[in-house]
Amino acid sequence: MRDMFMHVPCWKLPTLHRALHTRPEGARMEVAGGYAEVLKRAVAKQQDAGSAAMSQG
């Protein structure tokens, strides 16, 4: 989220986070504890997509 809202000071991020979760789009948000977690999720999704494509074709 920090990259999406670079103009928000770090001490206001918890308030922004809570505000975003009150909106309908908040249900679709994925929250990660850091870049390492984001990368792990991205790799896992890519591997899942690759496995699904191989099983179909």
Secondary structure, DSSP 8 states (H G I E B T S, - for coil): -TTTTTTS-GGGHHHHHHHHHTSGGGGG----SSHHHHHHHHHHHHHHHHHHHHHH-
